[in-house]
Amino acid sequence: MIKIYTKNCCDSSYKVKKWLKKYQLEFKEVNLSYQILDSTSFIHILKLSKRGTKDIIAERSDIYRKLRKTIDFEKLQIKELFDLVQQYPKLLRTPIIIDERYLQIGFNDREIRVFIPKDYRRIAKNFYQEHKEFSNLM
């Protein structure tokens, strides 16, 4: 099951939901403005990230700029970072799109295709190769 972690007033989150609906992919939305990220999900996100916390922390956010004056984010333990994210959900970049194997942060219309099941992608690829006039739709 695909999960997307969003915040209010996020254009990229809106695009992700629209894209997932377009491809009729089931997903569960967790709006971090109202729901707290659980520790299991936080660890799963970190495990799938390529650069660890660098991928998920919104370093351009106002809250990050304010907190980095007193906190050295490079030296935080995972538990300490998790506690900060619980307290300040705006520290996380959104949307975070995740399933059992893949993670994408932000909306990228090419990279998000990993969430389409392989069988569907293979069928669609074959169809569009056979019918070149439809290739611009995918």
C-alpha positions as CSV (number, residue, x, y, z in Angstrom):
1,M,0.0,0.0,0.0
2,I,1.3,3.4,-0.9
3,K,1.3,6.0,1.8
4,I,1.8,9.7,1.2
5,Y,2.8,12.1,4.0
6,T,1.5,15.6,3.3
7,K,1.0,19.0,4.9
8,N,-1.7,21.6,4.3
9,C,-1.2,24.0,1.4
10,C,1.4,21.9,-0.4
11,D,1.1,22.0,-4.2
12,S,3.4,19.0,-4.6
13,S,1.1,17.0,-2.3
14,Y,-1.9,17.9,-4.4
15,K,0.0,16.8,-7.6
16,V,0.9,13.5,-6.1
17,K,-2.7,12.7,-5.0
18,K,-4.0,13.7,-8.4
19,W,-1.3,11.5,-10.2
20,L,-2.1,8.5,-8.0
21,K,-5.8,8.9,-8.6
22,K,-5.2,9.2,-12.4
23,Y,-3.5,5.8,-12.4
24,Q,-6.1,4.4,-10.0
25,L,-3.5,3.5,-7.4
26,E,-4.7,3.0,-3.9
27,F,-3.0,5.1,-1.2
28,K,-3.4,6.2,2.3
29,E,-2.8,9.9,3.1
30,V,-1.3,10.9,6.4
31,N,-1.6,14.7,6.8
32,L,1.1,15.7,9.2
33,S,-0.7,18.9,10.0
34,Y,-3.3,16.7,11.9
35,Q,-1.6,13.3,12.4
36,I,1.6,12.4,14.1
37,L,4.2,10.3,12.3
38,D,4.8,7.1,14.1
39,S,8.3,5.8,14.9
40,T,7.9,2.7,12.7
41,S,7.1,4.8,9.6
42,F,9.8,7.3,10.5
43,I,12.4,4.5,10.6
44,H,11.1,2.9,7.3
45,I,11.4,6.3,5.6
46,L,15.0,6.7,6.8
47,K,15.9,3.1,5.7
48,L,14.7,3.8,2.2
49,S,16.2,7.3,1.9
50,K,19.5,7.5,0.0
51,R,21.0,10.3,2.1
52,G,19.2,9.6,5.4
53,T,18.1,12.7,7.2
54,K,19.4,15.0,4.5
55,D,16.6,13.7,2.2
56,I,13.8,14.3,4.6
57,I,14.6,17.5,6.5
58,A,13.2,20.7,5.0
59,E,16.3,22.8,5.4
60,R,14.7,25.8,3.8
61,S,11.8,25.8,6.3
62,D,11.4,28.6,8.8
63,I,11.4,26.1,11.7
64,Y,14.6,24.5,10.6
65,R,16.4,27.9,10.3
66,K,15.1,28.8,13.8
67,L,16.1,25.5,15.4
68,R,19.6,25.1,13.8
69,K,20.7,28.2,15.8
70,T,20.5,26.0,18.9
71,I,20.6,22.4,17.6
72,D,23.3,20.7,15.6
73,F,21.2,18.5,13.3
74,E,24.3,16.6,12.2
75,K,24.9,15.3,15.8
76,L,21.3,14.3,16.6
77,Q,20.5,10.7,17.5
78,I,17.6,9.2,15.6
79,K,15.4,9.3,18.7
80,E,16.1,13.0,19.2
81,L,15.3,13.8,15.5
82,F,12.1,11.8,15.7
83,D,11.1,13.7,18.9
84,L,11.8,17.0,17.0
85,V,9.7,15.9,14.0
86,Q,6.9,14.9,16.4
87,Q,7.0,18.4,17.9
88,Y,7.6,20.2,14.6
89,P,6.1,18.3,11.7
90,K,7.1,21.2,9.3
91,L,10.7,19.9,9.7
92,L,9.8,17.2,7.2
93,R,9.9,17.7,3.5
94,T,6.6,16.8,1.8
95,P,5.1,15.0,0.1
96,I,6.8,11.8,1.2
97,I,5.6,8.9,-1.0
98,I,6.4,5.5,0.2
99,D,5.6,1.8,-0.1
100,E,7.4,-1.3,1.0
101,R,10.3,-0.8,-1.5
102,Y,10.3,2.7,-2.8
103,L,10.5,6.2,-1.4
104,Q,10.1,9.5,-3.2
105,I,10.3,12.9,-1.6
106,G,8.6,15.7,-3.5
107,F,6.8,15.3,-6.8
108,N,8.7,14.1,-9.8
109,D,6.5,12.9,-12.6
110,R,9.2,10.5,-13.9
111,E,10.4,9.0,-10.7
112,I,6.9,8.5,-9.2
113,R,6.3,5.9,-11.9
114,V,8.1,3.3,-9.7
115,F,4.8,3.1,-7.7
116,I,3.0,1.7,-10.8
117,P,3.0,-2.1,-10.6
118,K,5.6,-3.6,-12.9
119,D,3.0,-5.7,-14.7
120,Y,1.0,-2.6,-15.5
121,R,4.1,-0.7,-16.7
122,R,5.1,-3.6,-18.9
123,I,1.6,-3.9,-20.5
124,A,1.5,-0.1,-21.0
125,K,5.0,0.0,-22.5
126,N,4.2,-2.7,-25.0
127,F,0.9,-1.1,-25.9
128,Y,2.4,2.3,-26.5
129,Q,5.3,0.8,-28.5
130,E,2.8,-0.9,-30.7
131,H,0.6,2.3,-30.9
132,K,3.1,5.1,-31.2
133,E,0.4,7.7,-31.7
134,F,-0.5,7.2,-28.0
135,S,3.0,7.4,-26.7
136,N,2.7,11.1,-25.6
137,L,-0.1,10.1,-23.1
138,M,2.1,8.1,-20.8
